[in-house]
Amino acid sequence: MEIHQVKQRLIMTSRLDGLGHLPIKVLQSVSGSTLVALDPIGVKNGDWVFTIANSAARTAAGDDEILTDLTVAGIIDNWPTQTE
């Protein structure tokens, strides 16, 4: 599991059937890297979240057949920012 901040929703006009229909979010890690993840819980921009990666990400997305390696698994309340 890792901690990320939600930056925006990624809008896709077309996608593989194996990705399902869950929203896709752009995330930024604490170290500054940018990633994308499926969002089965409905997070909003600015939320701090923890993610589940690799094969467990498919289960976290709710379907072991979904093609994903990163899924948002929860929202973190009161996560301190770098300036705090």
PDB file of N, CA, C and O in Angstrom, chain B, residues numbered from 101:
ATOM      1  N   MET B 101       0.844  -1.183   0.000  1.00  0.00           N
ATOM      2  CA  MET B 101       0.000   0.000   0.000  1.00  0.00           C
ATOM      3  C   MET B 101       0.881   1.234   0.000  1.00  0.00           C
ATOM      4  O   MET B 101       1.955   1.255   0.601  1.00  0.00           O
ATOM      5  N   GLU B 102       0.405   2.258  -0.684  1.00  0.00           N
ATOM      6  CA  GLU B 102       1.091   3.542  -0.723  1.00  0.00           C
ATOM      7  C   GLU B 102       0.076   4.659  -0.550  1.00  0.00           C
ATOM      8  O   GLU B 102      -1.127   4.456  -0.712  1.00  0.00           O
ATOM      9  N   ILE B 103       0.579   5.844  -0.218  1.00  0.00           N
ATOM     10  CA  ILE B 103      -0.277   7.009  -0.019  1.00  0.00           C
ATOM     11  C   ILE B 103      -0.087   7.958  -1.189  1.00  0.00           C
ATOM     12  O   ILE B 103       1.036   8.229  -1.614  1.00  0.00           O
ATOM     13  N   HIS B 104      -1.219   8.465  -1.708  1.00  0.00           N
ATOM     14  CA  HIS B 104      -1.217   9.382  -2.849  1.00  0.00           C
ATOM     15  C   HIS B 104      -2.252  10.471  -2.626  1.00  0.00           C
ATOM     16  O   HIS B 104      -3.150  10.335  -1.794  1.00  0.00           O
ATOM     17  N   GLN B 105      -2.112  11.563  -3.389  1.00  0.00           N
ATOM     18  CA  GLN B 105      -3.134  12.604  -3.408  1.00  0.00           C
ATOM     19  C   GLN B 105      -3.813  12.594  -4.774  1.00  0.00           C
ATOM     20  O   GLN B 105      -3.150  12.499  -5.806  1.00  0.00           O
ATOM     21  N   VAL B 106      -5.130  12.693  -4.770  1.00  0.00           N
ATOM     22  CA  VAL B 106      -5.908  12.702  -6.010  1.00  0.00           C
ATOM     23  C   VAL B 106      -5.760  14.067  -6.667  1.00  0.00           C
ATOM     24  O   VAL B 106      -5.990  15.096  -6.031  1.00  0.00           O
ATOM     25  N   LYS B 107      -5.375  14.074  -7.944  1.00  0.00           N
ATOM     26  CA  LYS B 107      -5.201  15.318  -8.678  1.00  0.00           C
ATOM     27  C   LYS B 107      -6.382  15.622  -9.589  1.00  0.00           C
ATOM     28  O   LYS B 107      -6.847  16.760  -9.641  1.00  0.00           O
ATOM     29  N   GLN B 108      -6.872  14.611 -10.312  1.00  0.00           N
ATOM     30  CA  GLN B 108      -8.005  14.848 -11.220  1.00  0.00           C
ATOM     31  C   GLN B 108      -8.555  13.528 -11.712  1.00  0.00           C
ATOM     32  O   GLN B 108      -7.945  12.474 -11.534  1.00  0.00           O
ATOM     33  N   ARG B 109      -9.726  13.604 -12.338  1.00  0.00           N
ATOM     34  CA  ARG B 109     -10.318  12.441 -13.001  1.00  0.00           C
ATOM     35  C   ARG B 109      -9.770  12.384 -14.423  1.00  0.00           C
ATOM     36  O   ARG B 109      -9.635  13.410 -15.089  1.00  0.00           O
ATOM     37  N   LEU B 110      -9.465  11.200 -14.867  1.00  0.00           N
ATOM     38  CA  LEU B 110      -8.981  10.995 -16.228  1.00  0.00           C
ATOM     39  C   LEU B 110     -10.168  10.585 -17.090  1.00  0.00           C
ATOM     40  O   LEU B 110     -10.787   9.549 -16.847  1.00  0.00           O
ATOM     41  N   ILE B 111     -10.483  11.388 -18.087  1.00  0.00           N
ATOM     42  CA  ILE B 111     -11.607  11.107 -18.974  1.00  0.00           C
ATOM     43  C   ILE B 111     -11.079  10.340 -20.182  1.00  0.00           C
ATOM     44  O   ILE B 111     -10.127  10.773 -20.831  1.00  0.00           O
ATOM     45  N   MET B 112     -11.695   9.207 -20.479  1.00  0.00           N
ATOM     46  CA  MET B 112     -11.287   8.378 -21.606  1.00  0.00           C
ATOM     47  C   MET B 112     -12.485   8.196 -22.534  1.00  0.00           C
ATOM     48  O   MET B 112     -13.562   7.798 -22.090  1.00  0.00           O
ATOM     49  N   THR B 113     -12.301   8.486 -23.814  1.00  0.00           N
ATOM     50  CA  THR B 113     -13.397   8.321 -24.774  1.00  0.00           C
ATOM     51  C   THR B 113     -13.566   6.871 -25.195  1.00  0.00           C
ATOM     52  O   THR B 113     -14.622   6.491 -25.701  1.00  0.00           O
ATOM     53  N   SER B 114     -12.538   6.062 -24.992  1.00  0.00           N
ATOM     54  CA  SER B 114     -12.593   4.653 -25.351  1.00  0.00           C
ATOM     55  C   SER B 114     -11.649   3.882 -24.445  1.00  0.00           C
ATOM     56  O   SER B 114     -10.581   4.380 -24.089  1.00  0.00           O
ATOM     57  N   ARG B 115     -12.035   2.672 -24.073  1.00  0.00           N
ATOM     58  CA  ARG B 115     -11.163   1.843 -23.254  1.00  0.00           C
ATOM     59  C   ARG B 115     -11.445   0.378 -23.511  1.00  0.00           C
ATOM     60  O   ARG B 115     -12.513   0.017 -24.007  1.00  0.00           O
ATOM     61  N   LEU B 116     -10.484  -0.461 -23.173  1.00  0.00           N
ATOM     62  CA  LEU B 116     -10.653  -1.907 -23.286  1.00  0.00           C
ATOM     63  C   LEU B 116     -11.777  -2.377 -22.389  1.00  0.00           C
ATOM     64  O   LEU B 116     -11.981  -1.822 -21.309  1.00  0.00           O
ATOM     65  N   ASP B 117     -12.511  -3.392 -22.819  1.00  0.00           N
ATOM     66  CA  ASP B 117     -13.575  -3.960 -21.985  1.00  0.00           C
ATOM     67  C   ASP B 117     -13.036  -4.442 -20.647  1.00  0.00           C
ATOM     68  O   ASP B 117     -13.732  -4.373 -19.635  1.00  0.00           O
ATOM     69  N   GLY B 118     -11.801  -4.928 -20.638  1.00  0.00           N
ATOM     70  CA  GLY B 118     -11.203  -5.463 -19.417  1.00  0.00           C
ATOM     71  C   GLY B 118     -10.954  -4.435 -18.333  1.00  0.00           C
ATOM     72  O   GLY B 118     -10.668  -4.802 -17.193  1.00  0.00           O
ATOM     73  N   LEU B 119     -11.056  -3.146 -18.663  1.00  0.00           N
ATOM     74  CA  LEU B 119     -10.898  -2.102 -17.645  1.00  0.00           C
ATOM     75  C   LEU B 119     -12.189  -1.821 -16.887  1.00  0.00           C
ATOM     76  O   LEU B 119     -12.176  -1.095 -15.893  1.00  0.00           O
ATOM     77  N   GLY B 120     -13.284  -2.378 -17.338  1.00  0.00           N
ATOM     78  CA  GLY B 120     -14.559  -2.140 -16.667  1.00  0.00           C
ATOM     79  C   GLY B 120     -15.022  -0.704 -16.871  1.00  0.00           C
ATOM     80  O   GLY B 120     -14.602  -0.038 -17.817  1.00  0.00           O
ATOM     81  N   HIS B 121     -15.882  -0.232 -15.984  1.00  0.00           N
ATOM     82  CA  HIS B 121     -16.440   1.112 -16.116  1.00  0.00           C
ATOM     83  C   HIS B 121     -16.208   1.971 -14.892  1.00  0.00           C
ATOM     84  O   HIS B 121     -16.915   2.959 -14.691  1.00  0.00           O
ATOM     85  N   LEU B 122     -15.230   1.616 -14.065  1.00  0.00           N
ATOM     86  CA  LEU B 122     -14.921   2.425 -12.891  1.00  0.00           C
ATOM     87  C   LEU B 122     -14.214   3.707 -13.308  1.00  0.00           C
ATOM     88  O   LEU B 122     -13.495   3.723 -14.307  1.00  0.00           O
ATOM     89  N   PRO B 123     -14.417   4.795 -12.539  1.00  0.00           N
ATOM     90  CA  PRO B 123     -13.677   6.025 -12.819  1.00  0.00           C
ATOM     91  C   PRO B 123     -12.171   5.786 -12.675  1.00  0.00           C
ATOM     92  O   PRO B 123     -11.732   4.943 -11.892  1.00  0.00           O
ATOM     93  N   ILE B 124     -11.402   6.536 -13.439  1.00  0.00           N
ATOM     94  CA  ILE B 124      -9.947   6.468 -13.367  1.00  0.00           C
ATOM     95  C   ILE B 124      -9.450   7.809 -12.861  1.00  0.00           C
ATOM     96  O   ILE B 124      -9.846   8.852 -13.384  1.00  0.00           O
ATOM     97  N   LYS B 125      -8.586   7.798 -11.849  1.00  0.00           N
ATOM     98  CA  LYS B 125      -8.081   9.030 -11.247  1.00  0.00           C
ATOM     99  C   LYS B 125      -6.576   9.155 -11.455  1.00  0.00           C
ATOM    100  O   LYS B 125      -5.846   8.164 -11.461  1.00  0.00           O
ATOM    101  N   VAL B 126      -6.133  10.401 -11.626  1.00  0.00           N
ATOM    102  CA  VAL B 126      -4.709  10.717 -11.683  1.00  0.00           C
ATOM    103  C   VAL B 126      -4.271  11.013 -10.258  1.00  0.00           C
ATOM    104  O   VAL B 126      -4.874  11.836  -9.570  1.00  0.00           O
ATOM    105  N   LEU B 127      -3.221  10.335  -9.824  1.00  0.00           N
ATOM    106  CA  LEU B 127      -2.722  10.475  -8.460  1.00  0.00           C
ATOM    107  C   LEU B 127      -1.290  10.976  -8.469  1.00  0.00           C
ATOM    108  O   LEU B 127      -0.551  10.767  -9.431  1.00  0.00           O
ATOM    109  N   GLN B 128      -0.906  11.644  -7.384  1.00  0.00           N
ATOM    110  CA  GLN B 128       0.487  12.029  -7.198  1.00  0.00           C
ATOM    111  C   GLN B 128       0.975  11.423  -5.893  1.00  0.00           C
ATOM    112  O   GLN B 128       0.332  11.556  -4.852  1.00  0.00           O
ATOM    113  N   SER B 129       2.128  10.751  -5.962  1.00  0.00           N
ATOM    114  CA  SER B 129       2.682  10.123  -4.761  1.00  0.00           C
ATOM    115  C   SER B 129       3.340  11.170  -3.879  1.00  0.00           C
ATOM    116  O   SER B 129       3.569  12.302  -4.305  1.00  0.00           O
ATOM    117  N   VAL B 130       3.636  10.786  -2.665  1.00  0.00           N
ATOM    118  CA  VAL B 130       4.315  11.672  -1.726  1.00  0.00           C
ATOM    119  C   VAL B 130       5.664  12.097  -2.295  1.00  0.00           C
ATOM    120  O   VAL B 130       6.108  13.218  -2.047  1.00  0.00           O
ATOM    121  N   SER B 131       6.323  11.226  -3.050  1.00  0.00           N
ATOM    122  CA  SER B 131       7.622  11.543  -3.651  1.00  0.00           C
ATOM    123  C   SER B 131       7.503  12.379  -4.923  1.00  0.00           C
ATOM    124  O   SER B 131       8.515  12.838  -5.452  1.00  0.00           O
ATOM    125  N   GLY B 132       6.272  12.586  -5.428  1.00  0.00           N
ATOM    126  CA  GLY B 132       6.055  13.450  -6.578  1.00  0.00           C
ATOM    127  C   GLY B 132       5.764  12.747  -7.891  1.00  0.00           C
ATOM    128  O   GLY B 132       5.494  13.423  -8.883  1.00  0.00           O
ATOM    129  N   SER B 133       5.805  11.423  -7.944  1.00  0.00           N
ATOM    130  CA  SER B 133       5.521  10.732  -9.202  1.00  0.00           C
ATOM    131  C   SER B 133       4.015  10.727  -9.481  1.00  0.00           C
ATOM    132  O   SER B 133       3.200  10.805  -8.561  1.00  0.00           O
ATOM    133  N   THR B 134       3.661  10.634 -10.767  1.00  0.00           N
ATOM    134  CA  THR B 134       2.271  10.639 -11.201  1.00  0.00           C
ATOM    135  C   THR B 134       1.862   9.234 -11.629  1.00  0.00           C
ATOM    136  O   THR B 134       2.591   8.555 -12.352  1.00  0.00           O
ATOM    137  N   LEU B 135       0.682   8.809 -11.170  1.00  0.00           N
ATOM    138  CA  LEU B 135       0.156   7.481 -11.478  1.00  0.00           C
ATOM    139  C   LEU B 135      -1.317   7.598 -11.799  1.00  0.00           C
ATOM    140  O   LEU B 135      -1.931   8.634 -11.543  1.00  0.00           O
ATOM    141  N   VAL B 136      -1.892   6.542 -12.358  1.00  0.00           N
ATOM    142  CA  VAL B 136      -3.342   6.467 -12.538  1.00  0.00           C
ATOM    143  C   VAL B 136      -3.847   5.199 -11.855  1.00  0.00           C
ATOM    144  O   VAL B 136      -3.149   4.186 -11.798  1.00  0.00           O
ATOM    145  N   ALA B 137      -5.065   5.275 -11.341  1.00  0.00           N
ATOM    146  CA  ALA B 137      -5.636   4.143 -10.614  1.00  0.00           C
ATOM    147  C   ALA B 137      -7.142   4.096 -10.822  1.00  0.00           C
ATOM    148  O   ALA B 137      -7.775   5.126 -11.056  1.00  0.00           O
ATOM    149  N   LEU B 138      -7.706   2.917 -10.736  1.00  0.00           N
ATOM    150  CA  LEU B 138      -9.157   2.775 -10.740  1.00  0.00           C
ATOM    151  C   LEU B 138      -9.695   3.247  -9.392  1.00  0.00           C
ATOM    152  O   LEU B 138      -9.042   3.089  -8.361  1.00  0.00           O
ATOM    153  N   ASP B 139     -10.888   3.824  -9.414  1.00  0.00           N
ATOM    154  CA  ASP B 139     -11.483   4.397  -8.205  1.00  0.00           C
ATOM    155  C   ASP B 139     -12.863   3.799  -7.933  1.00  0.00           C
ATOM    156  O   ASP B 139     -13.863   4.349  -8.393  1.00  0.00           O
ATOM    157  N   PRO B 140     -12.941   2.694  -7.201  1.00  0.00           N
ATOM    158  CA  PRO B 140     -14.240   2.098  -6.910  1.00  0.00           C
ATOM    159  C   PRO B 140     -15.000   2.770  -5.758  1.00  0.00           C
ATOM    160  O   PRO B 140     -16.158   2.433  -5.509  1.00  0.00           O
ATOM    161  N   ILE B 141     -14.357   3.726  -5.048  1.00  0.00           N
ATOM    162  CA  ILE B 141     -15.015   4.303  -3.870  1.00  0.00           C
ATOM    163  C   ILE B 141     -15.489   5.747  -4.049  1.00  0.00           C
ATOM    164  O   ILE B 141     -16.220   6.261  -3.203  1.00  0.00           O
ATOM    165  N   GLY B 142     -15.088   6.403  -5.128  1.00  0.00           N
ATOM    166  CA  GLY B 142     -15.589   7.747  -5.396  1.00  0.00           C
ATOM    167  C   GLY B 142     -14.852   8.861  -4.679  1.00  0.00           C
ATOM    168  O   GLY B 142     -15.479   9.659  -3.983  1.00  0.00           O
ATOM    169  N   VAL B 143     -13.547   8.938  -4.829  1.00  0.00           N
ATOM    170  CA  VAL B 143     -12.767   9.995  -4.194  1.00  0.00           C
ATOM    171  C   VAL B 143     -12.868  11.281  -5.001  1.00  0.00           C
ATOM    172  O   VAL B 143     -13.246  11.260  -6.172  1.00  0.00           O
ATOM    173  N   LYS B 144     -12.528  12.403  -4.368  1.00  0.00           N
ATOM    174  CA  LYS B 144     -12.583  13.684  -5.073  1.00  0.00           C
ATOM    175  C   LYS B 144     -11.191  14.308  -5.121  1.00  0.00           C
ATOM    176  O   LYS B 144     -10.295  13.905  -4.379  1.00  0.00           O
ATOM    177  N   ASN B 145     -11.020  15.285  -5.992  1.00  0.00           N
ATOM    178  CA  ASN B 145      -9.740  15.955  -6.133  1.00  0.00           C
ATOM    179  C   ASN B 145      -9.277  16.517  -4.790  1.00  0.00           C
ATOM    180  O   ASN B 145     -10.064  17.104  -4.046  1.00  0.00           O
ATOM    181  N   GLY B 146      -7.994  16.331  -4.490  1.00  0.00           N
ATOM    182  CA  GLY B 146      -7.425  16.819  -3.238  1.00  0.00           C
ATOM    183  C   GLY B 146      -7.425  15.799  -2.124  1.00  0.00           C
ATOM    184  O   GLY B 146      -6.675  15.952  -1.160  1.00  0.00           O
ATOM    185  N   ASP B 147      -8.247  14.750  -2.221  1.00  0.00           N
ATOM    186  CA  ASP B 147      -8.267  13.711  -1.182  1.00  0.00           C
ATOM    187  C   ASP B 147      -6.919  13.005  -1.110  1.00  0.00           C
ATOM    188  O   ASP B 147      -6.265  12.785  -2.129  1.00  0.00           O
ATOM    189  N   TRP B 148      -6.515  12.655   0.103  1.00  0.00           N
ATOM    190  CA  TRP B 148      -5.375  11.772   0.312  1.00  0.00           C
ATOM    191  C   TRP B 148      -5.924  10.359   0.426  1.00  0.00           C
ATOM    192  O   TRP B 148      -6.877  10.118   1.167  1.00  0.00           O
ATOM    193  N   VAL B 149      -5.329   9.427  -0.303  1.00  0.00           N
ATOM    194  CA  VAL B 149      -5.850   8.066  -0.362  1.00  0.00           C
ATOM    195  C   VAL B 149      -4.716   7.056  -0.192  1.00  0.00           C
ATOM    196  O   VAL B 149      -3.541   7.388  -0.350  1.00  0.00           O
ATOM    197  N   PHE B 150      -5.089   5.831   0.129  1.00  0.00           N
ATOM    198  CA  PHE B 150      -4.105   4.753   0.043  1.00  0.00           C
ATOM    199  C   PHE B 150      -4.543   3.821  -1.072  1.00  0.00           C
ATOM    200  O   PHE B 150      -5.733   3.640  -1.328  1.00  0.00           O
ATOM    201  N   THR B 151      -3.553   3.237  -1.729  1.00  0.00           N
ATOM    202  CA  THR B 151      -3.812   2.402  -2.890  1.00  0.00           C
ATOM    203  C   THR B 151      -3.289   0.993  -2.668  1.00  0.00           C
ATOM    204  O   THR B 151      -2.400   0.757  -1.849  1.00  0.00           O
ATOM    205  N   ILE B 152      -3.853   0.080  -3.408  1.00  0.00           N
ATOM    206  CA  ILE B 152      -3.407  -1.313  -3.409  1.00  0.00           C
ATOM    207  C   ILE B 152      -2.920  -1.623  -4.814  1.00  0.00           C
ATOM    208  O   ILE B 152      -3.585  -1.300  -5.799  1.00  0.00           O
ATOM    209  N   ALA B 153      -1.750  -2.254  -4.898  1.00  0.00           N
ATOM    210  CA  ALA B 153      -1.108  -2.480  -6.191  1.00  0.00           C
ATOM    211  C   ALA B 153      -1.022  -3.961  -6.539  1.00  0.00           C
ATOM    212  O   ALA B 153      -1.305  -4.843  -5.728  1.00  0.00           O
ATOM    213  N   ASN B 154      -0.618  -4.188  -7.786  1.00  0.00           N
ATOM    214  CA  ASN B 154      -0.342  -5.514  -8.332  1.00  0.00           C
ATOM    215  C   ASN B 154      -1.611  -6.362  -8.412  1.00  0.00           C
ATOM    216  O   ASN B 154      -2.690  -5.818  -8.646  1.00  0.00           O
ATOM    217  N   SER B 155      -1.512  -7.666  -8.225  1.00  0.00           N
ATOM    218  CA  SER B 155      -2.674  -8.531  -8.421  1.00  0.00           C
ATOM    219  C   SER B 155      -3.772  -8.265  -7.391  1.00  0.00           C
ATOM    220  O   SER B 155      -4.945  -8.498  -7.683  1.00  0.00           O
ATOM    221  N   ALA B 156      -3.427  -7.786  -6.201  1.00  0.00           N
ATOM    222  CA  ALA B 156      -4.439  -7.458  -5.195  1.00  0.00           C
ATOM    223  C   ALA B 156      -5.297  -6.267  -5.629  1.00  0.00           C
ATOM    224  O   ALA B 156      -6.415  -6.098  -5.142  1.00  0.00           O
ATOM    225  N   ALA B 157      -4.778  -5.441  -6.543  1.00  0.00           N
ATOM    226  CA  ALA B 157      -5.546  -4.295  -7.038  1.00  0.00           C
ATOM    227  C   ALA B 157      -6.802  -4.743  -7.775  1.00  0.00           C
ATOM    228  O   ALA B 157      -7.822  -4.056  -7.744  1.00  0.00           O
ATOM    229  N   ARG B 158      -6.730  -5.873  -8.423  1.00  0.00           N
ATOM    230  CA  ARG B 158      -7.907  -6.398  -9.134  1.00  0.00           C
ATOM    231  C   ARG B 158      -9.012  -6.770  -8.162  1.00  0.00           C
ATOM    232  O   ARG B 158     -10.182  -6.465  -8.393  1.00  0.00           O
ATOM    233  N   THR B 159      -8.642  -7.424  -7.085  1.00  0.00           N
ATOM    234  CA  THR B 159      -9.619  -7.778  -6.056  1.00  0.00           C
ATOM    235  C   THR B 159     -10.184  -6.516  -5.410  1.00  0.00           C
ATOM    236  O   THR B 159     -11.388  -6.428  -5.166  1.00  0.00           O
ATOM    237  N   ALA B 160      -9.319  -5.538  -5.131  1.00  0.00           N
ATOM    238  CA  ALA B 160      -9.770  -4.285  -4.518  1.00  0.00           C
ATOM    239  C   ALA B 160     -10.731  -3.527  -5.431  1.00  0.00           C
ATOM    240  O   ALA B 160     -11.595  -2.795  -4.947  1.00  0.00           O
ATOM    241  N   ALA B 161     -10.589  -3.697  -6.746  1.00  0.00           N
ATOM    242  CA  ALA B 161     -11.489  -3.043  -7.698  1.00  0.00           C
ATOM    243  C   ALA B 161     -12.861  -3.720  -7.734  1.00  0.00           C
ATOM    244  O   ALA B 161     -13.808  -3.179  -8.305  1.00  0.00           O
ATOM    245  N   GLY B 162     -12.964  -4.896  -7.129  1.00  0.00           N
ATOM    246  CA  GLY B 162     -14.251  -5.575  -7.052  1.00  0.00           C
ATOM    247  C   GLY B 162     -14.449  -6.685  -8.057  1.00  0.00           C
ATOM    248  O   GLY B 162     -15.513  -7.303  -8.098  1.00  0.00           O
ATOM    249  N   ASP B 163     -13.423  -6.951  -8.881  1.00  0.00           N
ATOM    250  CA  ASP B 163     -13.552  -7.989  -9.901  1.00  0.00           C
ATOM    251  C   ASP B 163     -12.160  -8.456 -10.292  1.00  0.00           C
ATOM    252  O   ASP B 163     -11.367  -7.673 -10.814  1.00  0.00           O
ATOM    253  N   ASP B 164     -11.858  -9.707 -10.049  1.00  0.00           N
ATOM    254  CA  ASP B 164     -10.533 -10.248 -10.355  1.00  0.00           C
ATOM    255  C   ASP B 164     -10.228 -10.279 -11.851  1.00  0.00           C
ATOM    256  O   ASP B 164      -9.088 -10.534 -12.237  1.00  0.00           O
ATOM    257  N   GLU B 165     -11.218 -10.026 -12.695  1.00  0.00           N
ATOM    258  CA  GLU B 165     -11.007 -10.016 -14.142  1.00  0.00           C
ATOM    259  C   GLU B 165     -10.646  -8.634 -14.682  1.00  0.00           C
ATOM    260  O   GLU B 165     -10.240  -8.513 -15.838  1.00  0.00           O
ATOM    261  N   ILE B 166     -10.789  -7.583 -13.858  1.00  0.00           N
ATOM    262  CA  ILE B 166     -10.467  -6.225 -14.306  1.00  0.00           C
ATOM    263  C   ILE B 166      -8.957  -6.099 -14.494  1.00  0.00           C
ATOM    264  O   ILE B 166      -8.175  -6.584 -13.676  1.00  0.00           O
ATOM    265  N   LEU B 167      -8.562  -5.445 -15.577  1.00  0.00           N
ATOM    266  CA  LEU B 167      -7.143  -5.265 -15.891  1.00  0.00           C
ATOM    267  C   LEU B 167      -6.622  -3.989 -15.236  1.00  0.00           C
ATOM    268  O   LEU B 167      -6.681  -2.910 -15.826  1.00  0.00           O
ATOM    269  N   THR B 168      -6.113  -4.119 -14.016  1.00  0.00           N
ATOM    270  CA  THR B 168      -5.533  -2.971 -13.324  1.00  0.00           C
ATOM    271  C   THR B 168      -4.399  -3.433 -12.427  1.00  0.00           C
ATOM    272  O   THR B 168      -4.387  -4.564 -11.939  1.00  0.00           O
ATOM    273  N   ASP B 169      -3.454  -2.541 -12.222  1.00  0.00           N
ATOM    274  CA  ASP B 169      -2.363  -2.798 -11.286  1.00  0.00           C
ATOM    275  C   ASP B 169      -2.372  -1.808 -10.133  1.00  0.00           C
ATOM    276  O   ASP B 169      -1.501  -1.866  -9.265  1.00  0.00           O
ATOM    277  N   LEU B 170      -3.354  -0.888 -10.110  1.00  0.00           N
ATOM    278  CA  LEU B 170      -3.436   0.085  -9.021  1.00  0.00           C
ATOM    279  C   LEU B 170      -4.891   0.475  -8.803  1.00  0.00           C
ATOM    280  O   LEU B 170      -5.582   0.870  -9.742  1.00  0.00           O
ATOM    281  N   THR B 171      -5.356   0.362  -7.556  1.00  0.00           N
ATOM    282  CA  THR B 171      -6.738   0.679  -7.201  1.00  0.00           C
ATOM    283  C   THR B 171      -6.758   1.499  -5.925  1.00  0.00           C
ATOM    284  O   THR B 171      -6.044   1.192  -4.971  1.00  0.00           O
ATOM    285  N   VAL B 172      -7.582   2.547  -5.907  1.00  0.00           N
ATOM    286  CA  VAL B 172      -7.785   3.331  -4.691  1.00  0.00           C
ATOM    287  C   VAL B 172      -8.582   2.465  -3.716  1.00  0.00           C
ATOM    288  O   VAL B 172      -9.619   1.905  -4.072  1.00  0.00           O
ATOM    289  N   ALA B 173      -8.085   2.363  -2.482  1.00  0.00           N
ATOM    290  CA  ALA B 173      -8.738   1.482  -1.514  1.00  0.00           C
ATOM    291  C   ALA B 173      -9.357   2.217  -0.329  1.00  0.00           C
ATOM    292  O   ALA B 173     -10.193   1.648   0.372  1.00  0.00           O
ATOM    293  N   GLY B 174      -8.968   3.463  -0.090  1.00  0.00           N
ATOM    294  CA  GLY B 174      -9.543   4.187   1.032  1.00  0.00           C
ATOM    295  C   GLY B 174      -9.120   5.639   1.047  1.00  0.00           C
ATOM    296  O   GLY B 174      -8.107   6.010   0.454  1.00  0.00           O
ATOM    297  N   ILE B 175      -9.914   6.469   1.740  1.00  0.00           N
ATOM    298  CA  ILE B 175      -9.631   7.893   1.899  1.00  0.00           C
ATOM    299  C   ILE B 175      -9.022   8.097   3.280  1.00  0.00           C
ATOM    300  O   ILE B 175      -9.509   7.552   4.271  1.00  0.00           O
ATOM    301  N   ILE B 176      -7.953   8.886   3.334  1.00  0.00           N
ATOM    302  CA  ILE B 176      -7.281   9.181   4.603  1.00  0.00           C
ATOM    303  C   ILE B 176      -7.771  10.537   5.096  1.00  0.00           C
ATOM    304  O   ILE B 176      -7.705  11.524   4.363  1.00  0.00           O
ATOM    305  N   ASP B 177      -8.259  10.593   6.325  1.00  0.00           N
ATOM    306  CA  ASP B 177      -8.689  11.858   6.925  1.00  0.00           C
ATOM    307  C   ASP B 177      -7.513  12.502   7.652  1.00  0.00           C
ATOM    308  O   ASP B 177      -6.734  11.816   8.313  1.00  0.00           O
ATOM    309  N   ASN B 178      -7.391  13.806   7.529  1.00  0.00           N
ATOM    310  CA  ASN B 178      -6.391  14.596   8.256  1.00  0.00           C
ATOM    311  C   ASN B 178      -4.957  14.179   7.985  1.00  0.00           C
ATOM    312  O   ASN B 178      -4.158  14.075   8.916  1.00  0.00           O
ATOM    313  N   TRP B 179      -4.618  13.940   6.724  1.00  0.00           N
ATOM    314  CA  TRP B 179      -3.230  13.605   6.359  1.00  0.00           C
ATOM    315  C   TRP B 179      -2.426  14.893   6.358  1.00  0.00           C
ATOM    316  O   TRP B 179      -2.819  15.848   5.687  1.00  0.00           O
ATOM    317  N   PRO B 180      -1.305  14.959   7.088  1.00  0.00           N
ATOM    318  CA  PRO B 180      -0.517  16.196   7.103  1.00  0.00           C
ATOM    319  C   PRO B 180       0.176  16.441   5.765  1.00  0.00           C
ATOM    320  O   PRO B 180       0.755  15.521   5.187  1.00  0.00           O
ATOM    321  N   THR B 181       0.118  17.669   5.275  1.00  0.00           N
ATOM    322  CA  THR B 181       0.799  18.008   4.023  1.00  0.00           C
ATOM    323  C   THR B 181       2.267  18.274   4.313  1.00  0.00           C
ATOM    324  O   THR B 181       2.672  18.320   5.475  1.00  0.00           O
ATOM    325  N   GLN B 182       3.073  18.450   3.262  1.00  0.00           N
ATOM    326  CA  GLN B 182       4.508  18.676   3.409  1.00  0.00           C
ATOM    327  C   GLN B 182       4.800  19.962   4.189  1.00  0.00           C
ATOM    328  O   GLN B 182       5.843  20.051   4.837  1.00  0.00           O
ATOM    329  N   THR B 183       3.915  20.955   4.147  1.00  0.00           N
ATOM    330  CA  THR B 183       4.149  22.232   4.818  1.00  0.00           C
ATOM    331  C   THR B 183       3.760  22.222   6.277  1.00  0.00           C
ATOM    332  O   THR B 183       4.119  23.140   7.015  1.00  0.00           O
ATOM    333  N   GLU B 184       3.032  21.202   6.715  1.00  0.00           N
ATOM    334  CA  GLU B 184       2.569  21.159   8.112  1.00  0.00           C
ATOM    335  C   GLU B 184       3.620  20.549   9.009  1.00  0.00           C
ATOM    336  O   GLU B 184       3.408  20.431  10.216  1.00  0.00           O
TER     337      GLU B 184
END
